Amino acid sequence: MVKLRRIILALAGVAALASAEMAQAGVAVPAGNRNAEQPAIPGASVRRTAALKSSFDRKYEKVRDLLASDRQLIAKIKKTAATYGIAPIHMVGALVGEHTYNVDAYDRLQSYYVKAASYTGNSFRFSYANESISDFLARPQFAGCRQSDSYSLWTCREGIWDKSFRGRAVDGTSFPDNRFSAVFFQPFFAGQTFGLGQINPLTALMLSDLVVRRSGYERLDEKDAAGVYRAIMDPDRSLAYMAAIIRRSIDDYNDIAGVDISTNPGITATLYNIGNPRERARRLAAQRAAGRQAWPEENYYGWLINDRLPELMKLL
């Protein structure tokens, strides 16, 4: 009798916890696409694909077939997704979007390991106009960015860049009217992302603490540019950072806008593509607070994922 009572109490506790979690969850985004037709694809992506004498359909089919034939990769995706508490279709969607619109997929996972190995021992640094990122962040404008977690810290720093440096001349240095990540964190050429997940170095730095907690990889340091690049080039760690990006987007939209995007892979794919989920969630929250029944909308990249969702789900 005592044992039965303990079981009943335990089940009641689980039910109460589940009820509390449901109460905290945001309003679910409707399934599918908000746009009847695919939004316009940026000209840069069109030109890049044309230069490769390819097409978006061929690139989509190539990455789809890679995922279908590589059960090792699918197993890694499922395991990583579980570690970050997300459905694996979100990671599949991000991979398909990146390799359809931004880069060509290699024929097999091993090719990504070979490419990652080429960065071992490389010596370069994050800087602009001979000023290292560490010296730049020592400027007084950044004194207020004292957050302890990497996401809030780098978000603060990025905000200071936009407010005080972007497109301005400060202390004798003229800074480009461009993204923080493009100016300081891409020593080869602006717009470059890397690896299986096509991850930006600044994004990796932002999510370093989350990846340390969930996956146990070492914390990234902006003073070690080669280490950051090796992390995002390595396929296993790249998957961890992909999952962290998606987890962060889901959490931001839930916490800030009260909207649950965890069941709409087209929305998480869109945010993976365009970034800055915290600010976008704030804008959505403002619209909803003003009485508008606003929902996050997919871009061309996320639209494809929702449009091909039944086919992509079969890969898992």
Residue pairs with C-beta under 8 A, 6 or more apart in sequence:
24 254
25 254
25 260
26 253
26 254
26 257
26 258
26 259
26 260
27 258
27 259
27 260
28 259
28 260
28 263
29 259
29 260
29 261
29 263
29 264
29 267
29 295
29 296
30 264
30 295
31 263
31 264
32 264
32 266
32 306
33 266
33 298
33 302
33 303
33 306
33 307
34 295
34 297
34 298
35 297
35 298
35 303
38 300
38 303
38 304
38 307
39 298
39 299
39 300
39 303
40 300
41 56
41 101
41 300
42 300
45 101
45 102
48 102
49 55
49 56
49 59
49 101
52 104
54 104
56 100
56 101
59 99
59 100
59 101
59 104
59 105
60 96
60 100
60 304
60 308
62 99
62 104
62 105
63 95
63 96
63 99
63 100
63 105
64 96
64 311
64 312
64 315
66 73
66 99
66 105
66 106
66 107
66 108
67 73
67 74
67 92
67 95
67 96
67 315
68 315
70 108
70 109
72 109
73 109
73 235
74 88
74 315
74 316
76 235
76 236
76 239
77 88
77 91
77 92
77 95
77 239
77 316
78 88
78 316
80 91
80 215
80 239
80 240
80 242
80 243
81 87
81 88
81 90
81 91
81 243
82 88
83 214
83 215
83 240
83 243
84 214
84 240
84 243
84 244
84 246
84 247
85 247
86 243
86 246
86 247
86 250
86 262
87 262
87 263
87 265
88 316
89 265
89 309
89 312
89 313
89 316
90 246
90 262
90 265
90 268
90 269
91 239
91 242
91 243
91 246
92 265
92 312
92 315
92 316
93 265
93 266
93 268
93 269
93 272
93 302
93 305
93 312
94 197
94 242
94 245
94 246
94 268
94 269
94 272
95 196
95 197
95 242
96 269
96 304
96 305
96 308
96 312
97 269
97 272
97 273
97 301
97 302
97 304
97 305
98 193
98 197
98 198
98 272
98 273
99 105
99 198
100 301
100 304
101 273
101 300
101 301
102 193
102 198
103 198
106 112
106 115
109 196
109 235
112 195
112 196
112 233
112 235
112 238
113 234
113 235
115 195
115 233
116 195
116 230
116 233
116 234
116 235
119 226
119 229
119 230
119 233
120 230
121 226
122 226
122 229
123 226
124 187
124 225
124 226
125 132
125 133
125 187
125 223
125 225
126 132
126 133
126 184
126 185
126 187
126 201
126 222
126 225
126 228
127 133
127 136
127 184
127 187
128 136
128 175
128 183
128 184
129 173
131 173
132 223
133 184
133 185
133 222
133 223
134 222
134 223
136 184
137 157
137 222
139 171
141 160
141 164
141 165
142 156
142 157
142 160
144 156
144 160
145 153
145 156
145 157
145 160
146 153
147 153
147 156
149 209
150 205
150 206
150 207
150 208
150 209
150 210
150 219
150 220
151 206
151 207
151 209
151 210
151 248
154 202
154 205
154 206
155 206
155 278
157 180
158 180
158 181
158 202
161 180
161 183
162 180
164 170
165 175
166 175
166 176
166 177
166 178
166 180
167 175
167 176
167 177
168 174
168 175
169 175
175 183
176 182
176 183
178 190
180 202
181 200
181 201
181 202
181 203
182 190
182 191
183 190
184 202
185 200
185 201
185 202
185 205
186 192
186 200
186 201
187 225
193 199
193 200
194 201
194 229
194 232
194 233
195 232
195 233
195 234
195 235
195 238
196 235
196 238
196 239
196 242
197 232
197 238
197 239
197 241
197 242
197 245
199 232
199 238
199 241
199 242
199 245
200 275
201 225
201 228
201 229
201 232
203 241
203 245
203 275
204 220
204 228
204 231
204 232
204 241
205 220
205 222
205 228
207 241
207 244
207 245
207 248
208 219
208 220
209 219
210 244
210 247
210 248
211 217
211 237
211 240
211 241
211 244
212 218
212 219
214 240
214 243
214 244
215 237
215 240
217 231
217 237
217 240
220 227
220 228
220 231
221 227
221 228
222 228
231 237
231 238
231 241
232 238
232 241
242 272
245 272
246 268
246 271
246 272
248 277
249 261
249 268
249 271
249 272
249 277
250 260
250 261
250 262
250 268
252 277
252 278
252 281
253 259
253 260
253 261
253 277
253 281
253 284
253 296
254 260
254 261
254 262
255 281
256 278
256 281
256 282
256 284
256 285
257 281
257 282
257 284
257 285
257 288
258 285
258 288
259 281
259 284
259 288
259 295
259 296
261 267
261 268
261 271
261 296
262 268
264 306
265 302
265 305
265 306
265 309
265 312
266 298
266 302
266 303
266 304
266 305
266 306
266 307
266 309
267 296
267 297
267 298
267 302
268 302
269 298
269 301
269 302
269 305
270 296
270 297
270 298
270 299
270 301
270 302
271 277
271 280
271 296
271 302
272 301
273 299
273 301
273 302
274 280
274 299
280 296
284 294
284 295
284 296
287 294
288 294
298 305
298 306
305 312
